[in-house]
Amino acid sequence: MKLFFKETGVIETLAIIDPRTGCDYIFDFMGNTGAFTREFEKTDENADFAISQADYDWWAKVVADNQALENRIAELAAEHGYDRVMDVVISISCDLEDYAAAANAALYEEFGS
């Protein structure tokens, strides 16, 4: 996803890749949160959306944390089985910005490092 910073005109990208399929699902990830009706504005600036620098910084951290979590889930699933790993992950209930940390804590508790 290409994002145009309202303040500077700089264009950056965000992506989150499913390690099992190689598909970028950033639009689904953000769309499921309702972000496209809040932080993101449709733009014609050679980008998908316009966004503030502060919102981008928040989303970039959330996306990076969740990408790392997806990679960890894939590694643990190869060792312990996908269903067993996902049983731990789906037991988590928290805000989006805390989800990756909470899921990782639960995975560490169940499987160790």
C-alpha positions in Angstrom: 0.0 0.0 0.0 1.4 3.4 -1.0 0.8 6.2 1.4 1.1 9.9 0.8 2.1 12.0 3.8 -0.2 15.1 4.0 2.5 17.2 5.6 5.4 16.6 3.3 4.2 14.9 0.1 6.6 11.9 0.8 5.3 8.5 -0.3 6.0 5.4 1.8 4.7 1.9 1.6 3.3 -0.6 4.1 2.9 -4.3 3.5 2.1 -7.3 5.6 2.9 -10.7 4.0 1.4 -14.0 4.9 4.4 -16.3 5.3 2.4 -19.3 4.2 1.1 -17.9 1.0 3.4 -15.0 0.2 0.3 -12.7 -0.3 0.3 -9.1 0.9 -2.9 -8.6 2.9 -2.3 -5.0 4.2 -5.6 -3.8 2.7 -7.6 -6.5 4.5 -5.6 -6.0 7.7 -6.3 -2.3 7.9 -9.7 -2.4 6.4 -10.9 -4.8 9.0 -10.1 -2.2 11.6 -12.2 0.5 10.0 -9.1 2.6 9.3 -10.1 3.5 5.8 -13.0 5.6 7.1 -10.8 7.3 9.8 -7.1 7.9 9.2 -6.9 7.3 5.5 -8.1 9.6 2.7 -8.3 8.6 -0.9 -5.8 10.5 -3.0 -4.7 11.1 -6.5 -1.0 11.7 -5.5 0.3 8.4 -7.0 -0.5 6.7 -3.8 -3.4 4.6 -2.5 -4.2 7.0 0.4 -3.1 10.2 2.1 -2.2 9.9 5.8 -0.6 12.1 8.5 2.9 11.3 9.6 1.7 10.5 13.1 -0.9 8.1 11.9 1.7 6.5 9.6 4.2 6.1 12.4 1.5 4.3 14.6 0.4 2.0 11.7 4.0 1.3 10.7 4.8 0.0 14.2 1.5 -2.0 14.4 2.2 -3.6 11.0 5.9 -4.4 11.8 4.9 -6.0 15.1 2.2 -8.0 13.4 4.5 -9.1 10.6 7.0 -10.4 13.1 4.1 -12.2 14.9 3.0 -13.8 11.6 6.6 -15.0 11.0 6.8 -16.4 14.5 3.4 -18.2 14.1 4.7 -19.8 10.9 7.8 -21.0 12.5 6.0 -22.4 15.6 3.3 -24.0 13.4 6.0 -25.9 11.5 7.3 -27.3 14.8 4.1 -27.7 16.8 1.2 -27.7 14.3 -0.8 -24.8 13.0 -4.0 -25.7 15.0 -2.2 -25.9 18.3 -0.4 -22.5 17.7 -3.6 -20.8 16.6 -5.5 -22.1 19.6 -3.0 -20.0 21.7 -3.2 -17.0 19.4 -7.0 -16.8 19.2 -7.3 -16.8 23.0 -5.9 -13.2 23.0 -8.3 -10.3 23.5 -6.9 -6.8 23.5 -6.5 -3.6 21.5 -4.9 -3.8 18.1 -1.7 -1.9 19.1 -1.2 -4.5 22.0 -2.2 -7.6 20.0 1.2 -8.7 18.8 2.8 -8.3 22.2 0.0 -10.1 23.9 0.0 -13.0 21.4 3.8 -13.3 21.6 3.5 -13.4 25.4 1.0 -16.2 25.2 3.1 -18.1 22.6 6.2 -17.7 24.9 4.3 -19.1 27.8 3.0 -22.1 25.8 6.1 -22.9 23.6 9.0 -20.9 25.1 11.3 -18.9 22.9 
